[in-house]
């Protein structure tokens, strides 16, 4: 025990002997109240000074001071109560139990503070990027990394904090050692129980570093088209085209093939197939496709093409290609091309419509 605590304890016992007529619980309550008030006052003074110091600094430090105020106040109150219990005339056994409980709470509060600091870092870091921008590839990359790493760090800090807190209690100390060192019987059982969680956590780190997917990516998974709406520490939420949500574990995007339509850029080439007669004038169809794309606000002025890609015994297959700035726009552009090309063939180019031919069989 530090010398100043010992001297303070002796002084308090001397004063208590002078007021021996007071009940012990009253003396203990007064000591705790005095220490808590001193801790609260010190906390108020320190944060007032910190506000002055960070007033002209960057957003991270201002936000950190603002978010940490409640957590630091709780930590200071716990420390003040522990010191009060130590120097108070409380019996040794209940004093030890109270101090162990307060130490347990103090360690958890410190872990809470560290998680808050990592969250504040993520918030400040992500302020640099605009997800609403038209070309948000860079923003999606950094937002995905920051959010996954934020959740993984929170999980790791929570595990370490809980392990350190359990080490302070003799009866469950082995649980804390198992959490920190993954050793012993409890560690093995916990390892088997936490295997899916740990597997997904490792997959999350791989996704954050290699980035096969990012937030707002257009993907095709399990035969469904959708966009990556949320990436947590264990699963991914895919918002499908009809607003349903598909929930997939992180490991899915590491172990199974899927299509990512916006891996390098959000621009896509849309495809629309037409089935026309053999005598269809391809140049007129090609010119009409180019006209439709030029007049459409959905086209990005990059790719437009019409080609005959197959011939069957009845019709010719024509593929119309046109590029758009993102997947939803490309889908709408494909639908517009089909509708307007069909109307053009019906109204202005009927010879392009398939004709049923019959061959006269010789008798």
C-alpha positions in Angstrom: 0.0 0.0 0.0 1.4 3.5 -0.9 2.8 5.6 2.0 0.3 8.4 1.5 -2.6 5.9 1.8 -1.2 4.5 5.0 -0.7 7.9 6.5 -4.2 8.9 5.4 -5.7 5.8 7.0 -3.9 6.5 10.3 -5.3 10.0 10.3 -8.8 8.8 9.6 -8.6 6.3 12.4 -7.4 9.0 14.7 -10.3 11.2 13.8 -12.7 8.3 14.2 -11.5 7.6 17.7 -12.3 11.2 18.5 -15.9 10.7 17.2 -16.2 7.2 18.6 -19.8 7.8 19.6 -20.8 7.9 15.9 -22.0 4.6 14.3 -19.4 2.9 12.1 -21.7 3.0 9.0 -22.0 6.8 9.4 -18.3 7.3 9.4 -17.8 5.0 6.4 -20.6 6.8 4.5 -19.0 10.2 5.2 -15.6 9.0 4.0 -17.1 7.6 0.8 -19.1 10.7 0.2 -16.0 12.9 0.7 -13.8 10.9 -1.6 -16.5 10.7 -4.3 -17.0 14.4 -4.1 -13.3 15.1 -4.4 -13.1 12.7 -7.4 -16.1 14.4 -9.1 -14.6 17.9 -8.5 -11.2 16.8 -9.8 -12.9 15.2 -12.9 -14.8 18.5 -13.6 -11.7 20.5 -13.3 -9.6 18.3 -15.5 -12.2 18.2 -18.3 -12.6 21.9 -18.1 -8.9 22.2 -18.8 -9.0 19.6 -21.5 -11.8 21.4 -23.3 -9.7 24.5 -23.4 -6.7 22.6 -24.7 -8.5 20.8 -27.5 -10.8 23.7 -28.5 -8.5 24.6 -31.4 -7.3 21.1 -32.3 -8.8 18.6 -34.8 -12.1 16.9 -34.7 -10.7 13.7 -33.3 -9.5 15.1 -30.0 -12.5 17.3 -29.5 -14.8 14.3 -30.1 -12.7 12.0 -28.0 -12.9 14.4 -25.0 -16.6 14.8 -25.5 -17.3 11.1 -25.7 -14.9 10.1 -22.9 -16.4 12.5 -20.3 -19.0 10.1 -18.9 -16.7 7.1 -19.0 -13.8 8.9 -17.3 -16.2 10.2 -14.7 -17.4 6.6 -13.9 -13.8 5.4 -13.7 -12.8 8.3 -11.4 -15.9 7.6 -9.2 -14.9 3.9 -9.0 -11.3 4.8 -8.1 -12.5 7.2 -5.4 -14.8 4.7 -3.9 -12.1 2.1 -3.9 -9.7 4.5 -2.1 -12.5 5.4 0.4 -13.2 1.7 1.2 -9.4 1.1 1.6 -8.9 3.9 4.2 -12.3 3.5 6.0 -12.7 1.5 9.2 -14.4 -1.3 7.4 -13.8 -4.9 8.4 -11.1 -6.6 6.2 -13.3 -9.2 4.6 -16.1 -6.9 3.3 -13.5 -4.3 2.4 -11.6 -6.9 0.2 -14.9 -8.0 -1.5 -15.8 -4.3 -2.3 -12.3 -3.5 -3.6 -12.3 -6.5 -5.9 -15.8 -5.6 -7.2 -14.7 -2.0 -7.8 -11.5 -3.2 -9.6 -13.6 -5.5 -11.8 -15.8 -2.5 -12.7 -12.8 -0.2 -13.3 -11.2 -2.6 -15.8 -14.5 -3.0 -17.7 -14.9 0.8 -17.8 -11.3 1.2 -19.2 -12.2 -1.3 -21.9 -15.4 0.7 -22.6 -13.2 3.8 -23.0 -10.9 2.1 -25.4 -13.8 0.9 -27.5 -15.2 4.4 -27.5 -11.8 5.8 -28.7 -11.7 3.3 -31.6 -15.3 4.2 -32.6 -14.4 7.9 -32.5 -11.4 7.3 -34.7 -13.7 5.5 -37.2 -16.2 8.4 -37.2 -13.5 11.0 -37.8 -11.8 8.9 -40.4 -15.0 8.3 -42.4 -15.8 12.0 -42.5 -13.3 12.4 -45.3 -15.4 10.2 -47.7 -18.7 10.9 -49.4 -20.8 7.7 -50.0 -23.4 9.8 -51.8 -21.0 10.7 -54.6 -21.7 9.4 -58.1 -18.3 7.7 -58.3 -18.0 6.4 -54.7 -15.5 3.6 -55.3 -12.8 5.1 -53.1 -15.3 6.0 -50.4 -16.8 2.4 -50.4 -13.3 1.0 -50.1 -12.3 3.0 -47.0 -15.8 2.8 -45.3 -15.7 -1.0 -45.6 -12.2 -1.2 -44.2 -12.9 1.2 -41.3 -16.2 -0.4 -40.3 -15.0 -4.0 -40.3 -11.8 -3.1 -38.4 -13.8 -1.1 -36.0 -16.0 -4.0 -35.1 -13.1 -6.5 -35.0 -11.1 -4.2 -32.7 -14.2 -3.7 -30.4 -14.6 -7.5 -30.2 -10.9 -8.0 -29.4 -10.8 -5.2 -26.8 -14.0 -6.7 -25.2 -12.4 -10.2 -24.9 -9.1 -8.9 -23.5 -10.9 -6.5 -21.1 -13.2 -9.3 -19.8 -10.2 -11.6 -19.4 -8.3 -9.1 -17.4 -11.3 -8.4 -15.2 -11.8 -12.1 -14.5 -8.2 -12.4 -13.4 -9.0 -10.2 -10.4 -11.4 -12.8 -9.0 -9.7 -15.9 -7.6 -12.7 -18.1 -8.1 -12.9 -17.5 -11.9 -9.3 -16.6 -12.6 -8.9 -19.6 -14.8 -11.6 -18.3 -17.1 -9.7 -15.1 -17.5 -6.5 -16.9 -18.3 -8.4 -19.1 -20.8 -9.7 -16.0 -22.5 -6.3 -14.3 -22.7 -4.1 -17.3 -23.4 -6.5 -19.9 -24.9 -5.1 -22.5 -22.6 -6.6 -25.2 -20.3 -9.8 -27.1 -20.5 -12.0 -23.9 -20.4 -9.9 -22.4 -23.2 -10.4 -25.6 -25.4 -14.2 -25.6 -24.7 -14.4 -21.9 -25.5 -12.3 -22.4 -28.6 -14.8 -25.0 -30.0 -17.8 -22.8 -29.0 -16.3 -19.7 -30.5 -15.0 -21.4 -33.7 -17.7 -19.9 -36.0 -17.2 -16.5 -34.4 -13.4 -16.6 -34.8 -13.7 -17.9 -38.3 -16.0 -15.1 -39.3 -13.7 -12.6 -37.5 -10.7 -13.8 -39.6 -12.9 -13.7 -42.7 -13.8 -10.1 -41.8 -10.1 -9.1 -41.6 -9.5 -10.7 -45.0 -12.5 -8.8 -46.4 -11.2 -5.5 -44.9 -7.7 -6.0 -46.4 -8.4 -7.8 -49.7 -11.9 -6.3 -50.3 -13.7 -8.8 -52.5 -16.8 -6.8 -51.5 -17.4 -3.3 -50.3 -20.4 -1.4 -49.0 -22.8 -0.5 -51.8 -21.3 -3.0 -54.2 -23.7 -4.6 -56.7 -23.4 -8.4 -56.5 -25.1 -11.6 -57.6 -25.3 -14.2 -54.8 -27.3 -17.4 -54.7 -28.8 -16.3 -58.1 -30.1 -13.0 -56.7 -29.1 -9.5 -57.6 -28.6 -7.0 -54.9 -26.3 -4.5 -53.2 -24.1 -4.8 -50.1 -26.1 -2.9 -47.5 -24.2 -3.8 -44.3 -21.1 -5.6 -43.2 -20.9 -6.6 -39.6 -18.3 -8.6 -37.7 -20.0 -11.9 -38.4 -22.4 -11.5 -41.4 -23.2 -9.5 -44.5 -26.6 -8.0 -45.4 -27.4 -7.9 -49.1 -30.4 -5.8 -50.1 -32.0 -7.5 -53.0 -33.6 -5.8 -56.0 -37.1 -6.3 -54.5 -36.1 -4.9 -51.1 -35.7 -8.3 -49.5 -32.6 -8.8 -47.4 -30.3 -11.8 -47.7 -28.1 -12.5 -44.7 -24.9 -14.4 -45.4 -21.9 -15.2 -43.2 -18.7 -13.4 -43.9 -17.1 -16.7 -44.8 -19.4 -17.0 -47.8 -17.5 -14.3 -49.6 -14.2 -16.0 -48.9 -15.1 -19.6 -49.7 -17.8 -19.4 -52.5 -17.9 -17.8 -55.9 -20.1 -14.8 -56.5 -20.4 -11.9 -59.0 -19.3 -8.4 -58.1 -20.4 -6.0 -60.7 -18.7 -3.0 -59.2 -15.3 -4.4 -58.1 -13.1 -1.9 -59.9 -15.7 0.7 -61.2 -19.4 1.3 -60.9 -19.8 1.5 -64.7 -21.4 -1.5 -66.4 -22.3 -2.6 -69.9 -26.0 -3.7 -70.1 -27.2 -6.3 -72.5 -30.6 -6.6 -74.2 -31.4 -9.5 -76.6 -33.8 -9.2 -79.6 -35.0 -12.0 -81.9 -35.6 -10.8 -85.4 -36.3 -12.2 -88.8 -33.6 -13.2 -91.2 -34.4 -10.2 -93.5 -34.2 -7.6 -90.7 -32.2 -4.6 -91.8 -29.4 -4.6 -89.3 -28.1 -1.2 -90.2 -31.5 0.4 -89.5 -31.7 -1.5 -86.2 -28.1 -0.4 -85.3 -28.9 3.3 -86.1 -32.1 3.1 -84.0 -30.2 1.7 -81.0 -27.7 4.5 -81.3 -30.5 7.1 -81.5 -32.2 5.6 -78.4 -29.0 5.7 -76.4 -28.1 9.3 -77.4 -31.5 10.5 -76.3 -31.5 8.6 -73.1 -30.2 10.3 -69.8 -29.3 6.8 -68.6 -26.5 6.2 -71.1 -23.0 7.3 -70.1 -21.9 8.1 -73.6 -19.3 5.3 -73.7 -20.4 2.0 -75.2 -23.2 1.3 -77.7 -23.2 -1.7 -80.1 -25.6 -4.0 -81.9 -24.4 -7.5 -83.2 -25.9 -10.7 -84.5 -24.8 -13.3 -81.9 -26.7 -16.4 -83.0 -28.9 -17.8 -85.7 -31.5 -20.5 -85.2 -33.8 -22.3 -87.6 -36.4 -19.6 -87.2 -34.9 -16.3 -86.0 -31.6 -14.3 -85.6 -30.5 -13.4 -82.2 -29.4 -9.7 -81.9 -27.4 -8.4 -78.9 -27.7 -4.7 -78.0 -24.9 -3.4 -75.7 -25.0 -0.1 -73.9 -23.0 1.2 -70.9 -24.3 3.0 -67.8 -22.8 4.6 -64.8 -24.0 2.0 -62.3 -25.9 -1.3 -62.0 -29.4 0.1 -61.3 -29.1 2.6 -64.2 -27.8 -0.2 -66.5 -30.9 -2.3 -65.7 -33.2 0.6 -66.4 -31.4 1.3 -69.7 -31.7 -2.3 -70.8 -35.4 -2.2 -70.2 -35.7 1.1 -72.1 -33.8 -0.3 -75.1 -36.1 -3.4 -75.2 -39.2 -1.3 -75.1 -38.2 1.2 -77.7 -36.6 -1.3 -80.1 -39.8 -3.3 -80.0 -41.9 -0.3 -80.7 -39.6 0.7 -83.6 -39.9 -2.7 -85.2 -43.6 -2.8 -84.7 -44.3 0.7 -86.1 -41.5 1.5 -88.5 -39.7 -1.6 -89.3 -42.2 -4.5 -89.5 -39.9 -6.5 -91.7 -37.6 -7.1 -88.7 -40.4 -9.0 -86.8 -40.0 -12.8 -87.0 -42.1 -14.4 -89.7 -43.4 -18.0 -89.6 -42.2 -19.7 -92.8 -43.5 -23.0 -94.1 -41.7 -25.1 -96.8 -43.8 -26.8 -99.4 -43.2 -30.4 -99.3 -43.0 -32.2 -102.7 -45.6 -34.8 -103.4 
